[in-house]
Amino acid sequence: MPQPIPAYLLAIAVGDFEFKAINDHIGVYAERYILDASVAEFEDTPLMEEAINDLYGPYKWGRYDMIVLPASFPFGGMENPRLSFLTPTLIAGDKSLTNVVAHELAHSWSGNLVTNSTWRDAWLNEGFTSYVENRVMEVLYGEDRAVMERALDRQSLSRDVAAADRPELTALKMPADLAHPDDAFSQVSYAGGMFFVKFLEERFGREKFDIFLRNYFDQFAFDSITTEEFLSYFEDNLWADNPDAVTKEEIDAWVYEPGFPDTIEEPTSDAFEKVSGQQRLLLSGDIAAADLLTENWSTHEWLHFINTMPDGIFIGLFNDLDSAYDLSNSQNAEIAFAWYMKAIKAGYEPAMAPLEGFLLHVGRGKFIYPLYRTLIENGRGEWAGEIFAQAKPGYHPIAQRRIAAIFAEAE
């Protein structure tokens, strides 16, 4: 390939993969057992590319292919240029998790094309990419889905900020003594960065901000920059012409201060409000679990329902929900993960065997790191250690190191 790339984007995949085209320059590599399902799941990728092209300029990398890796792959996706690496946990059968594909494709503009100079500036990669991802979801699937995904991201961001080891790790610009690059890749960089970019869009107006962002990607194409270089470009090319849109204090609060300011968006979804209404009826005993109006719930609505359930609900309600919807055996990895997190805290034993199977066969860090940590925190550390010993040979070395560190911290 003629395009220059930073070293971290170079990767090699070796295995028994087959290929199927989606169009003349987009296709999928996967093992035979999952190839057709992957192509069906990702068939909207050309529409995603078209949406980003319209917003921010042409795709500059030639081909765009995807490869579905074994379940031990520790990330949802990795944006290696021309060939995004993807986890099989995205294959939900209903395109409900394809925002990850939009995210990895969006990296072809933010991250691969304009790259953070250091991991202290990771939000430049992940925040802008998460913003572009959400814009793509809006174009393809409507504003409701985009709002639901931002609402779920807001919940995740709150959890990561609350769980941060140091306040400095909750600012967009990471501290100078960053212990490990992994520390820069919490929801602070992803969702926090996205909400900052969303804040700028709202203050300057979408039309002006889209023009600015397109010019930004062109200006720094195939280059690496710092947070301060971005802010300088922003000041000269957008802020100077609209001096009353924001204040320096607001920008500094977003970028350099721990936590997030009051100007952060609090996304409100009508669909989630209806789900919350059903949840309240269930918790008050006015309806039974089997009578919830779930027939048309999307994955996002299920996640909102599970994530916002109080941790102290009684075991009988877990039994009722499981009997009605078989959540312990959900084939949607996001739903299963959310359910297991609640089940561990409640001590719901029927979920433990399916959880063990999940940990033995899924290596995606987004799921397994919190699950191991929550097991340890809720008195199941010995059992978790036995599972880890069995699962470890099948985990990626990154996951092995991260999980070993979780157990070491607990000791």
N, C-alpha and C positions, 0 to 999 in steps of 0.2 A: 504494500500500500504506500502511496506517495506522501500521505499526510503525516506530519510529526506528532508524536504522542508522548506524554510523560510515562516514565518507566512503570508506574503502578498499574497502568492500563494494559500492559502486555500480559497475556495469559494463553495457555495452551490446553486444549481439551483432547484427550485420547480415549477412544472407546469404541464400542460396537454401535455406532450411530448411523441412522438413516436420515434421508433428507426428503422434504416435500415442500414445493413452492407454494406461496400464497399469491404472489404476482411476479412480475419480471425481475424484481430486485429485492424482494422480501420473501423469506422462507424460514422453515423450522428444521433443525436437527434434533433428533431424539432417539432413544432406544425404541425398537419396534413396538413394544407393548403400549407405549404412550404416545406414539407419533400422531396418529389420526385425531386423538382427543386433543392434543396440543394444537394442531393446526386449526381445529374447530374453535378452540378457546381463544386463539389469538388472531382469528380471521379479520378483526377490525383494525389490525395494526396499520394497514395502508391508509385508513381513514384518520388514524392518529397522526401519521406523518403529514398528511395533507393539512390537517388542522394546524400543526406547528409551523409548517411552511407558510401558510397564510398569515400567521401571526408574526413570526420572527425571522422569516427568510428561508431560503432553500437549504435542504439537507446537503451537507458538504462532504459526505463520506462514501458516496457510491452505493454499495450494497448495504442493506440492513437485514441481518439474519438473527435468529434466536436459537439457542441450544438449551434443551431441558436436561439438566444434570441429574445424577442420582440424588436420593433424598438426603444424603449426608452433606450436600452443599450447604454451607452455614448461613448464606444470605438469601433474601428474597430474590435479589437479582444483583448482577454486577455488570457495569456498563462498558465492558470491553468494546472498543470501537469496531463497528461492523458486525459484531457477534455478541449480543447480550447473553450472559449466562443467567439461567433462571432455575428456580426451585420447582420441583413437581407439585409442591403444595399449592401452587396457583391454579392447578387444573381442577376447578370446582364444578365444571359442567354447565355453568350459567353466566360466565363472563363477569362474575361479581368481584373477582380479585384482579382483573386485568389493569387496574390502576398502576400495578407494579410494572407492567409492560410499558404503559405510558410514561412512567417515571424513568425507566432505563432508556427509552427512546429520547426523552427530553434531555437526558445527559449529553446527547449528541450536540446540543447547543450549550448547555450550562454544565461545566465539569470537563467534558472531553474537548470542547471547542475553546471555552474560556475556563481556565483551571485555577483552583486555589494554589497559591505559591507554597503555603505550608499548611499543616493540619490544624494550626490555630485558626485558619481561615476557612475551615471546612464548610461553614454555612454558605459560602459563596457557591460551592458545588451543590449542596443538598437543599438549601433553602430555595434558591431559584428553580432548581429542578422540581421540587415539590409544588411550587407555585405553577409552573408550566404544566405539570401533570394535572393539577386541579382544573386549569383552564381547558385542557383537552377533555377531561371528563364532562365538563359543562357543555362543550361543543357537541360531543358525541351522544351523551345520555341525558342532558338537561341539567338545569340549575339545581333541581332537588337533590340529585345524586351528588353533585359537587358540594352542596351545603352539608349533606349528611357526612361526607368524607372529611370535610373540615371540622365538623363537630366531633367526630371520633378522634381526629388528630388533636383537637384541643384537650380532650380527656387524657390522651396518651401523654401530651406535653405536661399537663399538670402532675401526672404520676411521676414522670421522670424528674421534674424539678423538685418535687417533694423528696424523692429518693436519692438525690445527688449527694455525693460524699463531701463536696466542698461547694460553697456558694459561687466561687469563680467559674465552676463548670456549668453554671446556668446562664452565663452571658454568651452572646453570639460569638464575640471574639474570645477565643479560648486563652487561658493563662499561659505565660511564658514557660512555666515549669510543667507543662503537660507531660504526664508520666508515660503515656503510651498513645499512639494514634487512635486506638479503639475508643479512648475516652472522649474523642471529639465527635463520635457518631451516635449520640443519643438523640431523642426527639427535639432537643434544644436546637441542633443544627438543622434538622429536617423540618419539623413543624414550626419551631420557633422562627427559623429563617423564612419559612413560607408566610407566616403571619406578619413578619416585618415587611416583606415584599407586598403583601396584600394591603398593609397599612399605607405604603407609598402609593399604590394604585388608587386607593380610595381618596387620599389627600390631593393627588395631582390629576385624577380623572383617568379612566381606563384608556381613552383615546390617546392622550398625551403620553401616558406611561408605556403603552404598547410601542409607540414610535421610539421612545427612549430605549426600551429594552432591546428592540431590534437593532438599533444603532450600537448599543453596548456590545452585543454579541459580534457584530461586524468589526467594531473597533479593536477588540482584544482577541479576535479569532486566532487559534493556534498559539496562544500565549498564556502565561501564568501571572496572576496578580494577587495582591494582598487586599485585605479589607480597606485599608487606607487609600489604596489606589482606586478602588471602586468608589469610595465616598468622595474622592476628589473629582472623579469623572461625573458622578451624580451631581455634585455641587455646580460644576461648570456647565453641564449640558441639560439639566432639568430644573434644579433648584434656583439657579440664578435668574431664570426667566419667570419663576413663580415663587418669589421670596416669602410670601405670606402663607404658603401651603403647610409648612412645618417649621418648627424651631430647632435650633441646635440642641437645646436641652432634650427635646423629644428624640432626636436621632441618637444622641449619646446614651439616653436611657435604654433605647432598644439594643444598641450594639455593645455597649461596654459595661452596663450595670447588671448585677445578678437578678435573676427572675425576669418577669416581663411586666411592662407598664400597663396602666389602666386603659391605654389606647388600643390594646390587643382586641381583636374581634372575638365576640362570643356568639358563634354561629347558632342560629335558631332554626330548627327543622320542623315543619308542620307534621311530617311523618313521624318524627321522634316524639313530638308532643302527644300524638295519638297512641304511640307505643307506651309512653309513660302513663297515660290514662288507663290503659289496660293493666299495666303493672300495679297501679294504685288499687284498682278493683281486686286484683289477685291478692295483694298483701293485706287488704282489709277483710278478706274472706267473702266478698260480695259475689265473686265468680270462682269456679274451679279452674285448675290449670288447663284441663281439656277444653274449656269453653273460651279460652283466649281467642281473639279474632286474628289468627296468625296466617290465614290462608294465602294472603298476598304479601306477607312480609319478605323483604329482601334480606340478604346477608347483613347489610348495614343496620337494618332495624333489629334483627336478632342480636347483633353485637351491642347495640344500645340497650336493649332489654336486659341482657346478661350483665354487662359491665356496670350498669347502674343499680342492680339488685343489691340491697344491703348485705354485708358479709354475714350478719347474724341471723339470716332466715333459718327456720327450723328444718330438720332433716325430712320431715314429712312432705314439705313443699318441694324439696329436691326430688323425692320419690315420685311425686305427682307430675312434675315437669318432665322427668326422665321417662316415665311411663307413657306420657302423651306424645313426646317428641323425640325420644331416644337420643338425647343430647350427648350422652356419654360415648356414643358410637357415631357421632356426626362425621360424615366424610368431608365436610368443609373444615379445613385445618384452623381457620380463624375462629370459627364457632366452637370447635372442640377445645382449643386453647383457652378461650374465655371461660368456658364451662369448667374446665379442669382447675383453673385458678380459683374460682369460687368454691368448687367442691373440696379442694385441699383445705381451705380455710374453715369450711364447715365440718370437716371430718366425714364427708359423704363416701362411705366405703364402696358402694357399687361402681363408682367412677375410677377406683384405683387400678383395677386390672386393665381397663382400656387405656388409662393414662400410662401404665407401664409399657403397653404395646406402642403407644405414641412415642415415648422417649426412646424406645429401642429402634424405631424405624424412621424417625424424623430428626434431622440434624440442623434444622434452621434455628439460628441463634435467637431470633426474635421470640421464639416459642420456648426453647429448652432452657435458656438461661434463667428467665423468671420462674419457670416451673421448678427447677432444682432449688433455686433460692427460697421459694415459697414452701417447698417441702421441708427444707431445713428449718425455716422459721416457725413451722407448725408441728415440730416434734417428730418429723419423719426422716431425719437426716440419715439414720442408719440404713433405712430401706432405700433412700435415694442413692446412697453410696453403693449399695449392691447393684442397683440398676445401672449406675454410671460405669462400674467395673465391667459389666456385661456389654454395655453399649459403646464404650470408649473406642474399641478398635474400628468401629464403623463411623465415628465422628471425624470431621476434618480437624487437622492439628490446631487451627484457630479455636474451634469449639472445645477441644480437649484442654487447651490452656485456660480458656475463660472459665470453664466449669471447675477445673482444679483450683483456680483462684477463689471461686465462690466457696468451696469446701474449706480452703485454707483460712479464709476470712472468718468463717463460722467457728473454727477451732480457736 
